Amino acid sequence: MQFTIQAASIRSGVTPHVIRIWERRYEALTPTRTGTNRRMYCDDEIQRLTLLRELTENGHRIGNIARLETAELEQMLRQTLTRPVSATASFTVDAVEPMETEADFVRLCLEAAKGYDADRLRRLLQRARILFGQRCMVHRVICPLIMKVGESWQMGDIRPSHEHICTSVVREVLMTPVPGNQVAPSAPEVVISTPVGEVHELGALLVASSARDLGWRVTYLGPNLPTEEIVACARARKARAVALSVVYPDQCPVIQEKLRNIRNLMPEEMALIIGGRAARGYAEKLTDLNIHWAMDLLELDKLLVKLSLSHGG
């Protein structure tokens, strides 16, 4: 089966811009071309892209590995993933911990947050990034961790300070650039924030991480920002889209009115994306507005690819 560069990007976790660089500059792979000169990728090439991404995320230089055979890349990755945890000084504290699956990491990360151990939480997330890759780490470790932290907070099992330390470390990890992940100057831009009254920013950070992975330029404004400021930034940056995360409260009339105002203040051609735990409730109330709703990260990925294509990427 053949896939477009956008589909190959989603499946491999490598941005379209980086795929092109790896092809032209390093001759890492040679996709077929359609009659209209569009790149098309087969399953083997997507597997190769995935291997190259995982190895570069683990510190290997693309120039040193780009022309290796796929079998050699697989062997190199196996050696990396089977390396004893104690061989890396920053991970020695967790050497005795069972860390084989994503669920193991979620459990240990939650324990670290409850113990106010920011260093251990940071090490665990960094280790998960190496073992599983950036996109898998985000989807299968960080997202479940955020859900568990939120559920534990609502049930009174953790304190607000536990949630804050978790947010702080996750924010740091998500904002740290992934090696080899470059964005083209001509790439579409998205401005990301949360409206005034919405102080939970992890959802917005996840949007920023996903957008970068898919080749978007990201302007991250942080949480709790007035409507006029978000729109002013988006207009000045000539952004393709504005993305907002709404988590709590659900169906709040004040937040609902702010979402309506921001859509009305934005140029019609500029897309407004709204996601987060409370998005579904607002979607039911704002059916008359041109808003793209993303109820989870998979929907967001598909939407970002679609908007990128309409931008001319």
C-alpha positions as CSV (number, residue, x, y, z in Angstrom):
1,M,0.0,0.0,0.0
2,Q,1.2,3.5,-0.8
3,F,0.9,6.6,1.4
4,T,1.2,10.3,0.9
5,I,3.9,12.2,2.8
6,Q,1.2,13.5,5.2
7,A,0.1,10.0,6.0
8,A,3.7,8.8,6.3
9,S,4.3,11.6,8.7
10,I,1.5,10.6,11.0
11,R,2.4,6.9,10.9
12,S,6.2,7.5,11.4
13,G,6.1,10.5,13.7
14,V,8.5,12.4,11.4
15,T,7.4,15.8,10.1
16,P,7.0,16.2,6.3
17,H,9.7,18.9,6.4
18,V,12.2,16.5,8.1
19,I,11.2,13.7,5.7
20,R,12.1,15.9,2.7
21,I,15.4,16.9,4.3
22,W,16.4,13.3,5.1
23,E,15.6,12.4,1.5
24,R,17.4,15.3,-0.3
25,R,20.3,15.9,2.0
26,Y,21.0,12.5,3.4
27,E,19.5,10.1,0.8
28,A,17.8,8.1,3.6
29,L,15.1,6.8,1.4
30,T,13.7,7.1,-2.2
31,P,9.9,7.2,-2.4
32,T,8.1,6.6,-5.6
33,R,6.5,9.5,-7.5
34,T,3.1,9.9,-9.0
35,G,2.4,11.4,-12.4
36,T,2.0,14.8,-10.7
37,N,5.3,14.3,-8.9
38,R,3.8,13.6,-5.4
39,R,5.9,11.5,-3.1
40,M,4.4,8.1,-2.1
41,Y,5.7,5.8,0.6
42,C,5.3,2.1,1.1
43,D,5.1,0.3,4.5
44,D,8.9,-0.6,4.4
45,E,9.8,3.1,3.9
46,I,7.5,4.2,6.8
47,Q,9.2,1.5,9.0
48,R,12.5,2.9,8.0
49,L,11.4,6.5,8.8
50,T,10.2,5.2,12.2
51,L,13.6,3.6,12.9
52,L,15.5,6.7,11.9
53,R,13.3,8.9,14.2
54,E,13.7,6.6,17.2
55,L,17.5,6.5,16.7
56,T,17.8,10.3,16.3
57,E,15.7,10.8,19.4
58,N,18.1,8.6,21.2
59,G,21.0,10.8,20.2
60,H,22.3,9.3,16.9
61,R,23.2,11.8,14.2
62,I,21.1,11.4,11.1
63,G,24.2,11.8,8.9
64,N,25.8,8.8,10.5
65,I,22.8,6.4,10.1
66,A,20.8,7.6,7.1
67,R,22.4,5.2,4.6
68,L,22.5,2.2,6.8
69,E,20.4,-0.8,5.7
70,T,17.1,-1.2,7.5
71,A,18.3,-4.4,9.2
72,E,21.3,-2.5,10.5
73,L,19.0,0.2,11.9
74,E,16.8,-2.4,13.6
75,Q,19.9,-4.0,15.2
76,M,21.2,-0.6,16.4
77,L,17.8,0.2,17.9
78,R,17.6,-3.2,19.7
79,Q,21.0,-2.6,21.2
80,T,19.8,0.9,22.4
81,L,16.5,-0.4,23.9
82,T,18.2,-3.4,25.6
83,R,20.9,-1.3,27.1
84,P,20.8,-1.7,30.9
85,V,19.2,1.3,32.6
86,S,22.1,1.5,34.9
87,A,24.4,2.2,32.0
88,T,23.0,5.7,31.8
89,A,23.8,7.7,34.9
90,S,20.6,9.8,34.8
91,F,18.4,6.7,35.1
92,T,20.3,4.7,37.8
93,V,17.8,5.6,40.5
94,D,15.1,3.7,38.7
95,A,17.2,0.7,37.7
96,V,15.4,-1.6,40.0
97,E,11.9,-0.5,38.8
98,P,10.0,-2.7,36.3
99,M,9.6,-0.5,33.2
100,E,8.6,-2.7,30.3
101,T,5.3,-1.2,29.2
102,E,3.7,2.2,28.8
103,A,1.4,1.3,31.8
104,D,4.4,0.8,34.0
105,F,5.7,4.3,33.2
106,V,2.2,5.8,33.9
107,R,2.1,4.1,37.3
108,L,5.6,5.1,38.3
109,C,5.1,8.7,37.0
110,L,2.0,9.0,39.2
111,E,4.0,7.7,42.2
112,A,6.8,10.2,41.5
113,A,4.2,13.1,41.4
114,K,2.6,11.9,44.7
115,G,6.1,11.9,46.2
116,Y,6.9,15.4,45.0
117,D,9.9,13.8,43.2
118,A,10.3,16.1,40.1
119,D,13.7,14.7,39.2
120,R,12.4,11.1,39.1
121,L,9.3,12.1,37.1
122,R,11.5,13.9,34.6
123,R,13.8,10.9,34.3
124,L,10.9,8.5,33.8
125,L,9.4,10.6,31.0
126,Q,12.8,11.1,29.3
127,R,13.3,7.3,29.5
128,A,9.9,6.7,28.0
129,R,10.7,9.0,25.1
130,I,13.8,7.0,24.4
131,L,12.1,3.6,24.6
132,F,8.8,4.4,22.8
133,G,9.5,7.5,20.7
134,Q,8.1,10.9,21.0
135,R,4.5,10.3,19.7
136,C,4.0,7.1,21.6
137,M,5.3,8.7,24.8
138,V,2.8,11.5,24.4
139,H,-0.2,9.3,23.4
140,R,0.4,6.3,25.7
141,V,2.3,7.7,28.7
142,I,1.6,11.5,29.1
143,C,-2.1,11.4,28.1
144,P,-3.0,8.5,30.5
145,L,-0.9,10.2,33.2
146,I,-2.8,13.4,32.8
147,M,-6.1,11.6,33.0
148,K,-5.1,9.7,36.1
149,V,-3.8,12.9,37.8
150,G,-7.1,14.6,37.0
151,E,-9.2,11.7,38.3
152,S,-7.1,11.4,41.4
153,W,-7.5,15.1,42.1
154,Q,-11.3,15.0,41.6
155,M,-11.5,12.1,44.0
156,G,-9.3,13.8,46.6
157,D,-6.5,11.2,46.4
158,I,-3.9,13.8,45.5
159,R,-3.3,17.5,46.5
160,P,-3.3,20.5,44.2
161,S,0.5,20.7,44.7
162,H,0.8,17.1,43.4
163,E,-1.0,18.2,40.2
164,H,1.2,21.3,39.9
165,I,4.5,19.4,40.1
166,C,3.2,16.9,37.5
167,T,2.1,19.8,35.2
168,S,5.5,21.5,35.6
169,V,7.6,18.5,34.6
170,V,5.3,17.4,31.8
171,R,5.4,21.0,30.5
172,E,9.2,21.0,30.6
173,V,9.3,17.7,28.7
174,L,6.7,18.7,26.0
175,M,8.5,22.0,25.4
176,T,11.9,20.4,24.9
177,P,12.6,20.1,21.2
178,V,13.1,16.6,19.8
179,P,16.5,16.1,18.1
180,G,16.2,16.2,14.3
181,N,12.7,17.8,14.3
182,Q,12.9,20.8,12.1
183,V,10.1,23.0,10.8
184,A,10.1,24.7,7.4
185,P,9.8,28.6,7.5
186,S,6.9,28.3,5.0
187,A,5.0,25.8,7.2
188,P,1.5,26.8,8.5
189,E,1.5,28.4,11.9
190,V,-0.9,27.8,14.8
191,V,-1.3,30.0,17.9
192,I,-2.2,28.0,21.0
193,S,-3.6,29.1,24.3
194,T,-6.6,28.8,26.7
195,P,-9.2,31.5,27.3
196,V,-9.5,33.5,30.5
197,G,-10.8,31.4,33.3
198,E,-9.2,28.2,31.9
199,V,-6.0,27.8,33.9
200,H,-5.3,24.1,33.0
201,E,-2.6,24.2,30.3
202,L,-1.6,20.5,29.8
203,G,-4.2,20.1,27.0
204,A,-2.7,23.1,25.2
205,L,0.8,21.8,25.6
206,L,-0.3,18.5,24.0
207,V,-1.7,20.4,21.1
208,A,1.6,22.3,20.7
209,S,3.6,19.0,20.8
210,S,1.4,17.3,18.2
211,A,1.4,20.3,15.9
212,R,5.2,20.5,16.0
213,D,5.5,16.8,15.2
214,L,3.3,17.3,12.2
215,G,5.4,20.1,10.8
216,W,3.5,23.2,12.0
217,R,5.1,26.3,13.3
218,V,3.9,26.9,16.9
219,T,3.4,30.1,18.8
220,Y,2.5,29.0,22.4
221,L,1.0,31.8,24.5
222,G,0.3,29.8,27.7
223,P,-3.0,29.6,29.6
224,N,-5.6,32.0,30.8
225,L,-5.3,34.7,28.2
226,P,-7.9,37.4,27.2
227,T,-9.7,36.8,23.9
228,E,-8.4,40.0,22.3
229,E,-4.8,39.1,23.1
230,I,-5.1,35.7,21.4
231,V,-6.6,37.2,18.3
232,A,-4.1,40.0,18.2
233,C,-1.2,37.6,18.2
234,A,-2.9,35.3,15.6
235,R,-3.5,38.3,13.3
236,A,0.0,39.6,13.7
237,R,1.5,36.2,13.0
238,K,-0.8,35.6,10.0
239,A,-1.5,32.2,11.6
240,R,-3.4,29.5,9.7
241,A,-5.2,28.5,12.9
242,V,-5.8,29.2,16.6
243,A,-6.1,26.2,18.9
244,L,-7.7,26.5,22.4
245,S,-7.9,23.9,25.1
246,V,-10.9,23.9,27.4
247,V,-10.9,21.4,30.3
248,Y,-12.9,22.9,33.2
249,P,-15.6,24.0,33.9
250,D,-17.9,22.2,31.5
251,Q,-20.6,24.2,29.6
252,C,-19.7,27.4,31.5
253,P,-21.7,30.3,30.0
254,V,-18.8,32.7,30.5
255,I,-16.3,30.4,28.6
256,Q,-18.9,29.7,26.0
257,E,-19.3,33.4,25.3
258,K,-15.5,33.9,25.1
259,L,-15.3,31.1,22.5
260,R,-18.0,32.8,20.5
261,N,-16.3,36.1,20.7
262,I,-12.9,34.8,19.6
263,R,-14.5,33.1,16.5
264,N,-16.3,36.4,15.6
265,L,-13.0,38.4,16.0
266,M,-10.9,36.1,13.9
267,P,-10.7,36.3,10.1
268,E,-13.0,33.9,8.4
269,E,-10.2,32.1,6.6
270,M,-8.3,31.5,9.9
271,A,-9.3,28.1,11.5
272,L,-10.4,27.9,15.1
273,I,-9.7,24.5,16.7
274,I,-11.1,23.7,20.2
275,G,-10.3,20.6,22.1
276,G,-10.0,19.3,25.7
277,R,-12.1,17.4,28.1
278,A,-14.9,20.0,28.1
279,A,-14.9,20.6,24.4
280,R,-17.8,18.2,23.7
281,G,-20.2,20.2,25.9
282,Y,-19.3,23.5,24.2
283,A,-19.7,21.8,20.8
284,E,-23.3,21.1,21.6
285,K,-23.9,24.8,22.3
286,L,-22.0,26.5,19.5
287,T,-23.3,24.6,16.5
288,D,-23.8,27.9,14.5
289,L,-20.1,28.8,14.4
290,N,-17.3,27.7,12.1
291,I,-15.3,25.8,14.7
292,H,-13.3,22.6,14.3
293,W,-13.7,20.3,17.3
294,A,-11.0,17.8,18.3
295,M,-12.2,15.5,21.0
296,D,-8.9,13.6,21.3
297,L,-5.3,13.7,19.9
298,L,-6.1,11.4,17.0
299,E,-8.9,13.7,15.8
300,L,-6.5,16.6,16.2
301,D,-3.8,15.0,14.1
302,K,-6.2,14.3,11.3
303,L,-7.5,17.9,11.5
304,L,-4.0,19.4,11.5
305,V,-3.0,17.3,8.4
306,K,-6.2,18.4,6.6
307,L,-5.6,22.1,7.4
308,S,-1.9,21.8,6.4
309,L,-2.9,20.4,3.0
310,S,-5.3,23.3,2.5
311,H,-2.5,25.7,3.3
312,G,-0.6,24.3,0.4
313,G,1.8,21.9,2.3
